[in-house]
Amino acid sequence: MNVVQTILVYAVIPLAIYGLVALLTLRGKFARNNPRYRPGQPWEYPPVWWTANPAGVGDRASAAPTGAGKGSKRTAKGGARGSW
């Protein structure tokens, strides 16, 4: 192999492959015609609320278990000390 063939095989062909992959990944960005939201523009869409636990929406979580009074024994361990 001469120098031109070596450069072609080890430099030009890999660069062409990387360029093709880059164009394929960026093609959606260049072809997009829908307007993007920019800060300061009015938001014209309905609010979408996300929660990690959709089944628990509306349930109220309390810090103290039910029946927690003077005579109840705490069973939870751990905390800031890290003694489990």
PyMOL Python script that loads the backbone (N, CA, C, O; Angstrom):
from pymol import cmd

cmd.read_pdbstr("""\
ATOM      1  N   MET A   1       0.831  -1.179   0.000  1.00  0.00           N
ATOM      2  CA  MET A   1       0.000   0.000   0.000  1.00  0.00           C
ATOM      3  C   MET A   1       0.876   1.244   0.000  1.00  0.00           C
ATOM      4  O   MET A   1       1.872   1.328   0.718  1.00  0.00           O
ATOM      5  N   ASN A   2       0.478   2.201  -0.821  1.00  0.00           N
ATOM      6  CA  ASN A   2       1.234   3.443  -0.825  1.00  0.00           C
ATOM      7  C   ASN A   2       0.641   4.413   0.200  1.00  0.00           C
ATOM      8  O   ASN A   2      -0.321   4.070   0.887  1.00  0.00           O
ATOM      9  N   VAL A   3       1.200   5.607   0.309  1.00  0.00           N
ATOM     10  CA  VAL A   3       0.805   6.590   1.305  1.00  0.00           C
ATOM     11  C   VAL A   3      -0.632   7.066   1.076  1.00  0.00           C
ATOM     12  O   VAL A   3      -1.379   7.244   2.038  1.00  0.00           O
ATOM     13  N   VAL A   4      -1.020   7.268  -0.154  1.00  0.00           N
ATOM     14  CA  VAL A   4      -2.376   7.751  -0.447  1.00  0.00           C
ATOM     15  C   VAL A   4      -3.414   6.719  -0.019  1.00  0.00           C
ATOM     16  O   VAL A   4      -4.434   7.077   0.570  1.00  0.00           O
ATOM     17  N   GLN A   5      -3.172   5.473  -0.302  1.00  0.00           N
ATOM     18  CA  GLN A   5      -4.109   4.424   0.097  1.00  0.00           C
ATOM     19  C   GLN A   5      -4.169   4.298   1.619  1.00  0.00           C
ATOM     20  O   GLN A   5      -5.242   4.073   2.180  1.00  0.00           O
ATOM     21  N   THR A   6      -3.049   4.438   2.274  1.00  0.00           N
ATOM     22  CA  THR A   6      -3.019   4.361   3.734  1.00  0.00           C
ATOM     23  C   THR A   6      -3.823   5.491   4.354  1.00  0.00           C
ATOM     24  O   THR A   6      -4.608   5.259   5.274  1.00  0.00           O
ATOM     25  N   ILE A   7      -3.641   6.697   3.870  1.00  0.00           N
ATOM     26  CA  ILE A   7      -4.393   7.842   4.386  1.00  0.00           C
ATOM     27  C   ILE A   7      -5.884   7.662   4.104  1.00  0.00           C
ATOM     28  O   ILE A   7      -6.720   7.987   4.947  1.00  0.00           O
ATOM     29  N   LEU A   8      -6.213   7.153   2.938  1.00  0.00           N
ATOM     30  CA  LEU A   8      -7.600   6.920   2.584  1.00  0.00           C
ATOM     31  C   LEU A   8      -8.248   5.905   3.519  1.00  0.00           C
ATOM     32  O   LEU A   8      -9.363   6.124   3.994  1.00  0.00           O
ATOM     33  N   VAL A   9      -7.573   4.820   3.782  1.00  0.00           N
ATOM     34  CA  VAL A   9      -8.143   3.759   4.613  1.00  0.00           C
ATOM     35  C   VAL A   9      -8.211   4.166   6.080  1.00  0.00           C
ATOM     36  O   VAL A   9      -9.214   3.901   6.743  1.00  0.00           O
ATOM     37  N   TYR A  10      -7.160   4.809   6.601  1.00  0.00           N
ATOM     38  CA  TYR A  10      -7.093   5.085   8.029  1.00  0.00           C
ATOM     39  C   TYR A  10      -7.586   6.471   8.435  1.00  0.00           C
ATOM     40  O   TYR A  10      -7.762   6.715   9.629  1.00  0.00           O
ATOM     41  N   ALA A  11      -7.810   7.366   7.521  1.00  0.00           N
ATOM     42  CA  ALA A  11      -8.244   8.714   7.882  1.00  0.00           C
ATOM     43  C   ALA A  11      -9.546   9.117   7.197  1.00  0.00           C
ATOM     44  O   ALA A  11     -10.500   9.502   7.874  1.00  0.00           O
ATOM     45  N   VAL A  12      -9.604   9.037   5.893  1.00  0.00           N
ATOM     46  CA  VAL A  12     -10.751   9.569   5.162  1.00  0.00           C
ATOM     47  C   VAL A  12     -12.001   8.722   5.370  1.00  0.00           C
ATOM     48  O   VAL A  12     -13.082   9.258   5.618  1.00  0.00           O
ATOM     49  N   ILE A  13     -11.861   7.417   5.272  1.00  0.00           N
ATOM     50  CA  ILE A  13     -13.038   6.552   5.429  1.00  0.00           C
ATOM     51  C   ILE A  13     -13.623   6.647   6.846  1.00  0.00           C
ATOM     52  O   ILE A  13     -14.838   6.805   6.971  1.00  0.00           O
ATOM     53  N   PRO A  14     -12.823   6.557   7.919  1.00  0.00           N
ATOM     54  CA  PRO A  14     -13.412   6.734   9.253  1.00  0.00           C
ATOM     55  C   PRO A  14     -14.040   8.122   9.450  1.00  0.00           C
ATOM     56  O   PRO A  14     -15.097   8.232  10.071  1.00  0.00           O
ATOM     57  N   LEU A  15     -13.410   9.171   8.934  1.00  0.00           N
ATOM     58  CA  LEU A  15     -14.000  10.507   9.041  1.00  0.00           C
ATOM     59  C   LEU A  15     -15.319  10.598   8.288  1.00  0.00           C
ATOM     60  O   LEU A  15     -16.247  11.267   8.744  1.00  0.00           O
ATOM     61  N   ALA A  16     -15.413   9.939   7.150  1.00  0.00           N
ATOM     62  CA  ALA A  16     -16.668   9.925   6.396  1.00  0.00           C
ATOM     63  C   ALA A  16     -17.755   9.186   7.173  1.00  0.00           C
ATOM     64  O   ALA A  16     -18.913   9.605   7.167  1.00  0.00           O
ATOM     65  N   ILE A  17     -17.397   8.108   7.833  1.00  0.00           N
ATOM     66  CA  ILE A  17     -18.381   7.368   8.640  1.00  0.00           C
ATOM     67  C   ILE A  17     -18.847   8.215   9.815  1.00  0.00           C
ATOM     68  O   ILE A  17     -20.046   8.284  10.083  1.00  0.00           O
ATOM     69  N   TYR A  18     -17.922   8.864  10.523  1.00  0.00           N
ATOM     70  CA  TYR A  18     -18.297   9.744  11.630  1.00  0.00           C
ATOM     71  C   TYR A  18     -19.169  10.903  11.142  1.00  0.00           C
ATOM     72  O   TYR A  18     -20.136  11.273  11.808  1.00  0.00           O
ATOM     73  N   GLY A  19     -18.836  11.468  10.003  1.00  0.00           N
ATOM     74  CA  GLY A  19     -19.640  12.560   9.447  1.00  0.00           C
ATOM     75  C   GLY A  19     -21.039  12.106   9.083  1.00  0.00           C
ATOM     76  O   GLY A  19     -22.002  12.839   9.308  1.00  0.00           O
ATOM     77  N   LEU A  20     -21.170  10.921   8.528  1.00  0.00           N
ATOM     78  CA  LEU A  20     -22.481  10.384   8.176  1.00  0.00           C
ATOM     79  C   LEU A  20     -23.325  10.145   9.421  1.00  0.00           C
ATOM     80  O   LEU A  20     -24.512  10.469   9.438  1.00  0.00           O
ATOM     81  N   VAL A  21     -22.723   9.582  10.456  1.00  0.00           N
ATOM     82  CA  VAL A  21     -23.452   9.361  11.710  1.00  0.00           C
ATOM     83  C   VAL A  21     -23.862  10.693  12.328  1.00  0.00           C
ATOM     84  O   VAL A  21     -24.977  10.816  12.835  1.00  0.00           O
ATOM     85  N   ALA A  22     -22.991  11.683  12.295  1.00  0.00           N
ATOM     86  CA  ALA A  22     -23.324  13.006  12.838  1.00  0.00           C
ATOM     87  C   ALA A  22     -24.478  13.639  12.069  1.00  0.00           C
ATOM     88  O   ALA A  22     -25.374  14.230  12.672  1.00  0.00           O
ATOM     89  N   LEU A  23     -24.464  13.522  10.752  1.00  0.00           N
ATOM     90  CA  LEU A  23     -25.568  14.079   9.963  1.00  0.00           C
ATOM     91  C   LEU A  23     -26.887  13.362  10.237  1.00  0.00           C
ATOM     92  O   LEU A  23     -27.945  13.989  10.264  1.00  0.00           O
ATOM     93  N   LEU A  24     -26.820  12.059  10.439  1.00  0.00           N
ATOM     94  CA  LEU A  24     -28.047  11.311  10.739  1.00  0.00           C
ATOM     95  C   LEU A  24     -28.618  11.678  12.104  1.00  0.00           C
ATOM     96  O   LEU A  24     -29.836  11.727  12.276  1.00  0.00           O
ATOM     97  N   THR A  25     -27.748  11.934  13.069  1.00  0.00           N
ATOM     98  CA  THR A  25     -28.252  12.285  14.393  1.00  0.00           C
ATOM     99  C   THR A  25     -28.739  13.726  14.459  1.00  0.00           C
ATOM    100  O   THR A  25     -29.639  14.027  15.243  1.00  0.00           O
ATOM    101  N   LEU A  26     -28.179  14.613  13.669  1.00  0.00           N
ATOM    102  CA  LEU A  26     -28.584  16.017  13.694  1.00  0.00           C
ATOM    103  C   LEU A  26     -29.673  16.342  12.683  1.00  0.00           C
ATOM    104  O   LEU A  26     -30.152  17.476  12.644  1.00  0.00           O
ATOM    105  N   ARG A  27     -30.068  15.389  11.879  1.00  0.00           N
ATOM    106  CA  ARG A  27     -31.041  15.655  10.817  1.00  0.00           C
ATOM    107  C   ARG A  27     -32.377  16.117  11.382  1.00  0.00           C
ATOM    108  O   ARG A  27     -33.009  16.996  10.796  1.00  0.00           O
ATOM    109  N   GLY A  28     -32.823  15.563  12.487  1.00  0.00           N
ATOM    110  CA  GLY A  28     -34.089  15.968  13.092  1.00  0.00           C
ATOM    111  C   GLY A  28     -34.052  17.408  13.594  1.00  0.00           C
ATOM    112  O   GLY A  28     -35.067  18.105  13.564  1.00  0.00           O
ATOM    113  N   LYS A  29     -32.917  17.841  14.044  1.00  0.00           N
ATOM    114  CA  LYS A  29     -32.780  19.204  14.556  1.00  0.00           C
ATOM    115  C   LYS A  29     -32.878  20.227  13.431  1.00  0.00           C
ATOM    116  O   LYS A  29     -33.465  21.295  13.604  1.00  0.00           O
ATOM    117  N   PHE A  30     -32.310  19.902  12.296  1.00  0.00           N
ATOM    118  CA  PHE A  30     -32.328  20.833  11.176  1.00  0.00           C
ATOM    119  C   PHE A  30     -33.669  20.813  10.439  1.00  0.00           C
ATOM    120  O   PHE A  30     -34.052  21.823   9.848  1.00  0.00           O
ATOM    121  N   ALA A  31     -34.378  19.707  10.460  1.00  0.00           N
ATOM    122  CA  ALA A  31     -35.633  19.572   9.728  1.00  0.00           C
ATOM    123  C   ALA A  31     -36.838  20.044  10.539  1.00  0.00           C
ATOM    124  O   ALA A  31     -37.941  20.120   9.998  1.00  0.00           O
ATOM    125  N   ARG A  32     -36.660  20.357  11.806  1.00  0.00           N
ATOM    126  CA  ARG A  32     -37.770  20.731  12.679  1.00  0.00           C
ATOM    127  C   ARG A  32     -38.273  22.127  12.314  1.00  0.00           C
ATOM    128  O   ARG A  32     -37.502  23.084  12.244  1.00  0.00           O
ATOM    129  N   ASN A  33     -39.562  22.221  12.087  1.00  0.00           N
ATOM    130  CA  ASN A  33     -40.158  23.512  11.758  1.00  0.00           C
ATOM    131  C   ASN A  33     -41.038  24.049  12.880  1.00  0.00           C
ATOM    132  O   ASN A  33     -41.482  25.195  12.821  1.00  0.00           O
ATOM    133  N   ASN A  34     -41.296  23.235  13.902  1.00  0.00           N
ATOM    134  CA  ASN A  34     -42.166  23.723  14.967  1.00  0.00           C
ATOM    135  C   ASN A  34     -41.406  24.714  15.853  1.00  0.00           C
ATOM    136  O   ASN A  34     -40.226  24.513  16.140  1.00  0.00           O
ATOM    137  N   PRO A  35     -42.067  25.755  16.276  1.00  0.00           N
ATOM    138  CA  PRO A  35     -41.383  26.759  17.101  1.00  0.00           C
ATOM    139  C   PRO A  35     -41.068  26.206  18.487  1.00  0.00           C
ATOM    140  O   PRO A  35     -41.822  25.404  19.038  1.00  0.00           O
ATOM    141  N   ARG A  36     -39.960  26.640  19.030  1.00  0.00           N
ATOM    142  CA  ARG A  36     -39.550  26.224  20.362  1.00  0.00           C
ATOM    143  C   ARG A  36     -39.976  27.256  21.382  1.00  0.00           C
ATOM    144  O   ARG A  36     -40.103  28.441  21.074  1.00  0.00           O
ATOM    145  N   TYR A  37     -40.195  26.791  22.604  1.00  0.00           N
ATOM    146  CA  TYR A  37     -40.507  27.702  23.700  1.00  0.00           C
ATOM    147  C   TYR A  37     -39.229  28.386  24.153  1.00  0.00           C
ATOM    148  O   TYR A  37     -38.199  27.741  24.350  1.00  0.00           O
ATOM    149  N   ARG A  38     -39.307  29.666  24.310  1.00  0.00           N
ATOM    150  CA  ARG A  38     -38.184  30.460  24.827  1.00  0.00           C
ATOM    151  C   ARG A  38     -38.634  31.141  26.115  1.00  0.00           C
ATOM    152  O   ARG A  38     -39.790  31.549  26.222  1.00  0.00           O
ATOM    153  N   PRO A  39     -37.744  31.268  27.092  1.00  0.00           N
ATOM    154  CA  PRO A  39     -38.118  31.936  28.332  1.00  0.00           C
ATOM    155  C   PRO A  39     -38.659  33.339  28.064  1.00  0.00           C
ATOM    156  O   PRO A  39     -38.114  34.086  27.251  1.00  0.00           O
ATOM    157  N   GLY A  40     -39.720  33.672  28.750  1.00  0.00           N
ATOM    158  CA  GLY A  40     -40.355  34.971  28.583  1.00  0.00           C
ATOM    159  C   GLY A  40     -41.573  34.922  27.677  1.00  0.00           C
ATOM    160  O   GLY A  40     -42.399  35.835  27.707  1.00  0.00           O
ATOM    161  N   GLN A  41     -41.701  33.877  26.875  1.00  0.00           N
ATOM    162  CA  GLN A  41     -42.877  33.737  26.031  1.00  0.00           C
ATOM    163  C   GLN A  41     -44.034  33.194  26.866  1.00  0.00           C
ATOM    164  O   GLN A  41     -43.805  32.495  27.853  1.00  0.00           O
ATOM    165  N   PRO A  42     -45.262  33.503  26.489  1.00  0.00           N
ATOM    166  CA  PRO A  42     -46.393  32.939  27.236  1.00  0.00           C
ATOM    167  C   PRO A  42     -46.507  31.430  26.988  1.00  0.00           C
ATOM    168  O   PRO A  42     -46.244  30.949  25.886  1.00  0.00           O
ATOM    169  N   TRP A  43     -46.900  30.702  28.020  1.00  0.00           N
ATOM    170  CA  TRP A  43     -47.080  29.257  27.908  1.00  0.00           C
ATOM    171  C   TRP A  43     -48.519  28.996  27.525  1.00  0.00           C
ATOM    172  O   TRP A  43     -49.431  29.306  28.291  1.00  0.00           O
ATOM    173  N   GLU A  44     -48.736  28.429  26.351  1.00  0.00           N
ATOM    174  CA  GLU A  44     -50.074  28.265  25.805  1.00  0.00           C
ATOM    175  C   GLU A  44     -50.557  26.823  25.850  1.00  0.00           C
ATOM    176  O   GLU A  44     -51.454  26.456  25.091  1.00  0.00           O
ATOM    177  N   TYR A  45     -49.994  26.009  26.705  1.00  0.00           N
ATOM    178  CA  TYR A  45     -50.352  24.608  26.778  1.00  0.00           C
ATOM    179  C   TYR A  45     -50.938  24.292  28.145  1.00  0.00           C
ATOM    180  O   TYR A  45     -50.626  24.981  29.117  1.00  0.00           O
ATOM    181  N   PRO A  46     -51.782  23.265  28.245  1.00  0.00           N
ATOM    182  CA  PRO A  46     -52.333  22.917  29.564  1.00  0.00           C
ATOM    183  C   PRO A  46     -51.234  22.362  30.461  1.00  0.00           C
ATOM    184  O   PRO A  46     -50.277  21.762  29.972  1.00  0.00           O
ATOM    185  N   PRO A  47     -51.368  22.560  31.781  1.00  0.00           N
ATOM    186  CA  PRO A  47     -50.336  22.063  32.688  1.00  0.00           C
ATOM    187  C   PRO A  47     -50.364  20.536  32.752  1.00  0.00           C
ATOM    188  O   PRO A  47     -51.427  19.916  32.707  1.00  0.00           O
ATOM    189  N   VAL A  48     -49.188  19.954  32.857  1.00  0.00           N
ATOM    190  CA  VAL A  48     -49.044  18.520  32.998  1.00  0.00           C
ATOM    191  C   VAL A  48     -48.315  18.292  34.318  1.00  0.00           C
ATOM    192  O   VAL A  48     -47.175  18.723  34.494  1.00  0.00           O
ATOM    193  N   TRP A  49     -48.978  17.617  35.229  1.00  0.00           N
ATOM    194  CA  TRP A  49     -48.383  17.360  36.528  1.00  0.00           C
ATOM    195  C   TRP A  49     -47.818  15.960  36.524  1.00  0.00           C
ATOM    196  O   TRP A  49     -48.504  15.012  36.141  1.00  0.00           O
ATOM    197  N   TRP A  50     -46.577  15.819  36.946  1.00  0.00           N
ATOM    198  CA  TRP A  50     -45.908  14.536  36.976  1.00  0.00           C
ATOM    199  C   TRP A  50     -45.749  14.093  38.409  1.00  0.00           C
ATOM    200  O   TRP A  50     -45.439  14.895  39.290  1.00  0.00           O
ATOM    201  N   THR A  51     -45.961  12.817  38.638  1.00  0.00           N
ATOM    202  CA  THR A  51     -45.724  12.253  39.956  1.00  0.00           C
ATOM    203  C   THR A  51     -45.101  10.879  39.799  1.00  0.00           C
ATOM    204  O   THR A  51     -45.392  10.167  38.838  1.00  0.00           O
ATOM    205  N   ALA A  52     -44.263  10.511  40.722  1.00  0.00           N
ATOM    206  CA  ALA A  52     -43.630   9.206  40.663  1.00  0.00           C
ATOM    207  C   ALA A  52     -44.586   8.107  41.102  1.00  0.00           C
ATOM    208  O   ALA A  52     -44.382   6.939  40.770  1.00  0.00           O
ATOM    209  N   ASN A  53     -45.622   8.467  41.843  1.00  0.00           N
ATOM    210  CA  ASN A  53     -46.583   7.491  42.338  1.00  0.00           C
ATOM    211  C   ASN A  53     -47.991   7.954  41.987  1.00  0.00           C
ATOM    212  O   ASN A  53     -48.647   8.586  42.816  1.00  0.00           O
ATOM    213  N   PRO A  54     -48.475   7.658  40.779  1.00  0.00           N
ATOM    214  CA  PRO A  54     -49.803   8.121  40.392  1.00  0.00           C
ATOM    215  C   PRO A  54     -50.908   7.536  41.259  1.00  0.00           C
ATOM    216  O   PRO A  54     -51.956   8.161  41.422  1.00  0.00           O
ATOM    217  N   ALA A  55     -50.695   6.347  41.818  1.00  0.00           N
ATOM    218  CA  ALA A  55     -51.720   5.750  42.668  1.00  0.00           C
ATOM    219  C   ALA A  55     -51.836   6.499  43.992  1.00  0.00           C
ATOM    220  O   ALA A  55     -52.886   6.458  44.632  1.00  0.00           O
ATOM    221  N   GLY A  56     -50.793   7.170  44.401  1.00  0.00           N
ATOM    222  CA  GLY A  56     -50.812   7.855  45.687  1.00  0.00           C
ATOM    223  C   GLY A  56     -51.236   9.310  45.605  1.00  0.00           C
ATOM    224  O   GLY A  56     -51.205  10.016  46.612  1.00  0.00           O
ATOM    225  N   VAL A  57     -51.629   9.771  44.432  1.00  0.00           N
ATOM    226  CA  VAL A  57     -52.067  11.151  44.297  1.00  0.00           C
ATOM    227  C   VAL A  57     -53.368  11.319  45.064  1.00  0.00           C
ATOM    228  O   VAL A  57     -54.304  10.536  44.902  1.00  0.00           O
ATOM    229  N   GLY A  58     -53.415  12.316  45.875  1.00  0.00           N
ATOM    230  CA  GLY A  58     -54.612  12.569  46.658  1.00  0.00           C
ATOM    231  C   GLY A  58     -54.528  11.972  48.051  1.00  0.00           C
ATOM    232  O   GLY A  58     -55.251  12.413  48.945  1.00  0.00           O
ATOM    233  N   ASP A  59     -53.672  10.987  48.264  1.00  0.00           N
ATOM    234  CA  ASP A  59     -53.490  10.451  49.611  1.00  0.00           C
ATOM    235  C   ASP A  59     -52.625  11.413  50.401  1.00  0.00           C
ATOM    236  O   ASP A  59     -51.678  12.004  49.881  1.00  0.00           O
ATOM    237  N   ARG A  60     -52.967  11.552  51.640  1.00  0.00           N
ATOM    238  CA  ARG A  60     -52.158  12.427  52.486  1.00  0.00           C
ATOM    239  C   ARG A  60     -51.223  11.579  53.323  1.00  0.00           C
ATOM    240  O   ARG A  60     -51.657  10.670  54.030  1.00  0.00           O
ATOM    241  N   ALA A  61     -49.979  11.872  53.241  1.00  0.00           N
ATOM    242  CA  ALA A  61     -48.988  11.159  54.045  1.00  0.00           C
ATOM    243  C   ALA A  61     -48.768  11.937  55.327  1.00  0.00           C
ATOM    244  O   ALA A  61     -48.627  13.159  55.313  1.00  0.00           O
ATOM    245  N   SER A  62     -48.740  11.212  56.435  1.00  0.00           N
ATOM    246  CA  SER A  62     -48.511  11.871  57.709  1.00  0.00           C
ATOM    247  C   SER A  62     -47.152  11.450  58.245  1.00  0.00           C
ATOM    248  O   SER A  62     -46.679  10.345  57.976  1.00  0.00           O
ATOM    249  N   ALA A  63     -46.542  12.325  58.992  1.00  0.00           N
ATOM    250  CA  ALA A  63     -45.233  12.033  59.559  1.00  0.00           C
ATOM    251  C   ALA A  63     -45.346  11.029  60.699  1.00  0.00           C
ATOM    252  O   ALA A  63     -44.454  10.203  60.886  1.00  0.00           O
ATOM    253  N   ALA A  64     -46.419  11.092  61.450  1.00  0.00           N
ATOM    254  CA  ALA A  64     -46.614  10.186  62.575  1.00  0.00           C
ATOM    255  C   ALA A  64     -47.600   9.094  62.178  1.00  0.00           C
ATOM    256  O   ALA A  64     -48.608   9.377  61.531  1.00  0.00           O
ATOM    257  N   PRO A  65     -47.321   7.851  62.557  1.00  0.00           N
ATOM    258  CA  PRO A  65     -48.275   6.793  62.237  1.00  0.00           C
ATOM    259  C   PRO A  65     -49.560   6.978  63.030  1.00  0.00           C
ATOM    260  O   PRO A  65     -49.583   7.637  64.070  1.00  0.00           O
ATOM    261  N   THR A  66     -50.618   6.385  62.517  1.00  0.00           N
ATOM    262  CA  THR A  66     -51.899   6.522  63.213  1.00  0.00           C
ATOM    263  C   THR A  66     -51.812   5.848  64.566  1.00  0.00           C
ATOM    264  O   THR A  66     -51.190   4.795  64.706  1.00  0.00           O
ATOM    265  N   GLY A  67     -52.426   6.444  65.542  1.00  0.00           N
ATOM    266  CA  GLY A  67     -52.386   5.902  66.893  1.00  0.00           C
ATOM    267  C   GLY A  67     -51.127   6.293  67.642  1.00  0.00           C
ATOM    268  O   GLY A  67     -50.831   5.713  68.687  1.00  0.00           O
ATOM    269  N   ALA A  68     -50.393   7.246  67.143  1.00  0.00           N
ATOM    270  CA  ALA A  68     -49.173   7.668  67.830  1.00  0.00           C
ATOM    271  C   ALA A  68     -49.550   8.561  68.994  1.00  0.00           C
ATOM    272  O   ALA A  68     -50.019   9.684  68.810  1.00  0.00           O
ATOM    273  N   GLY A  69     -49.346   8.069  70.143  1.00  0.00           N
ATOM    274  CA  GLY A  69     -49.663   8.828  71.346  1.00  0.00           C
ATOM    275  C   GLY A  69     -48.552   8.654  72.355  1.00  0.00           C
ATOM    276  O   GLY A  69     -47.427   8.305  71.999  1.00  0.00           O
ATOM    277  N   LYS A  70     -48.866   8.897  73.608  1.00  0.00           N
ATOM    278  CA  LYS A  70     -47.843   8.789  74.646  1.00  0.00           C
ATOM    279  C   LYS A  70     -47.436   7.333  74.889  1.00  0.00           C
ATOM    280  O   LYS A  70     -46.283   7.057  75.223  1.00  0.00           O
ATOM    281  N   GLY A  71     -48.371   6.416  74.724  1.00  0.00           N
ATOM    282  CA  GLY A  71     -48.072   5.029  75.042  1.00  0.00           C
ATOM    283  C   GLY A  71     -47.559   4.213  73.873  1.00  0.00           C
ATOM    284  O   GLY A  71     -47.237   3.039  74.056  1.00  0.00           O
ATOM    285  N   SER A  72     -47.470   4.774  72.693  1.00  0.00           N
ATOM    286  CA  SER A  72     -47.044   3.968  71.547  1.00  0.00           C
ATOM    287  C   SER A  72     -45.522   3.896  71.476  1.00  0.00           C
ATOM    288  O   SER A  72     -44.814   4.843  71.822  1.00  0.00           O
ATOM    289  N   LYS A  73     -45.051   2.755  71.023  1.00  0.00           N
ATOM    290  CA  LYS A  73     -43.618   2.525  70.916  1.00  0.00           C
ATOM    291  C   LYS A  73     -43.179   2.780  69.478  1.00  0.00           C
ATOM    292  O   LYS A  73     -43.838   2.334  68.538  1.00  0.00           O
ATOM    293  N   ARG A  74     -42.092   3.481  69.308  1.00  0.00           N
ATOM    294  CA  ARG A  74     -41.575   3.753  67.967  1.00  0.00           C
ATOM    295  C   ARG A  74     -40.815   2.536  67.479  1.00  0.00           C
ATOM    296  O   ARG A  74     -40.006   1.958  68.206  1.00  0.00           O
ATOM    297  N   THR A  75     -41.087   2.148  66.225  1.00  0.00           N
ATOM    298  CA  THR A  75     -40.408   0.988  65.670  1.00  0.00           C
ATOM    299  C   THR A  75     -39.414   1.374  64.582  1.00  0.00           C
ATOM    300  O   THR A  75     -38.612   0.541  64.159  1.00  0.00           O
ATOM    301  N   ALA A  76     -39.451   2.618  64.123  1.00  0.00           N
ATOM    302  CA  ALA A  76     -38.557   3.034  63.050  1.00  0.00           C
ATOM    303  C   ALA A  76     -37.150   3.235  63.602  1.00  0.00           C
ATOM    304  O   ALA A  76     -36.967   3.763  64.699  1.00  0.00           O
ATOM    305  N   LYS A  77     -36.164   2.807  62.825  1.00  0.00           N
ATOM    306  CA  LYS A  77     -34.769   2.969  63.225  1.00  0.00           C
ATOM    307  C   LYS A  77     -34.032   3.694  62.118  1.00  0.00           C
ATOM    308  O   LYS A  77     -34.529   3.812  60.999  1.00  0.00           O
ATOM    309  N   GLY A  78     -32.873   4.167  62.430  1.00  0.00           N
ATOM    310  CA  GLY A  78     -32.076   4.875  61.440  1.00  0.00           C
ATOM    311  C   GLY A  78     -32.096   6.353  61.733  1.00  0.00           C
ATOM    312  O   GLY A  78     -32.081   6.766  62.892  1.00  0.00           O
ATOM    313  N   GLY A  79     -32.129   7.138  60.701  1.00  0.00           N
ATOM    314  CA  GLY A  79     -32.159   8.581  60.874  1.00  0.00           C
ATOM    315  C   GLY A  79     -30.806   9.186  60.545  1.00  0.00           C
ATOM    316  O   GLY A  79     -30.017   8.620  59.788  1.00  0.00           O
ATOM    317  N   ALA A  80     -30.558  10.351  61.132  1.00  0.00           N
ATOM    318  CA  ALA A  80     -29.332  11.071  60.823  1.00  0.00           C
ATOM    319  C   ALA A  80     -28.100  10.373  61.383  1.00  0.00           C
ATOM    320  O   ALA A  80     -26.992  10.577  60.887  1.00  0.00           O
ATOM    321  N   ARG A  81     -28.286   9.552  62.412  1.00  0.00           N
ATOM    322  CA  ARG A  81     -27.144   8.868  63.000  1.00  0.00           C
ATOM    323  C   ARG A  81     -26.660   7.750  62.094  1.00  0.00           C
ATOM    324  O   ARG A  81     -25.467   7.448  62.051  1.00  0.00           O
ATOM    325  N   GLY A  82     -27.580   7.141  61.376  1.00  0.00           N
ATOM    326  CA  GLY A  82     -27.199   6.032  60.511  1.00  0.00           C
ATOM    327  C   GLY A  82     -27.096   4.723  61.263  1.00  0.00           C
ATOM    328  O   GLY A  82     -26.562   3.755  60.720  1.00  0.00           O
ATOM    329  N   SER A  83     -27.578   4.654  62.478  1.00  0.00           N
ATOM    330  CA  SER A  83     -27.549   3.389  63.223  1.00  0.00           C
ATOM    331  C   SER A  83     -28.836   2.638  62.912  1.00  0.00           C
ATOM    332  O   SER A  83     -29.907   3.009  63.392  1.00  0.00           O
ATOM    333  N   TRP A  84     -28.737   1.625  62.141  1.00  0.00           N
ATOM    334  CA  TRP A  84     -29.917   0.866  61.731  1.00  0.00           C
ATOM    335  C   TRP A  84     -29.978  -0.343  62.566  1.00  0.00           C
ATOM    336  O   TRP A  84     -30.892  -1.154  62.412  1.00  0.00           O
TER     337      TRP A  84
END
""", "prot")
cmd.dss("prot")
cmd.show_as("cartoon", "prot")
cmd.util.cbc("prot")
cmd.orient("prot")
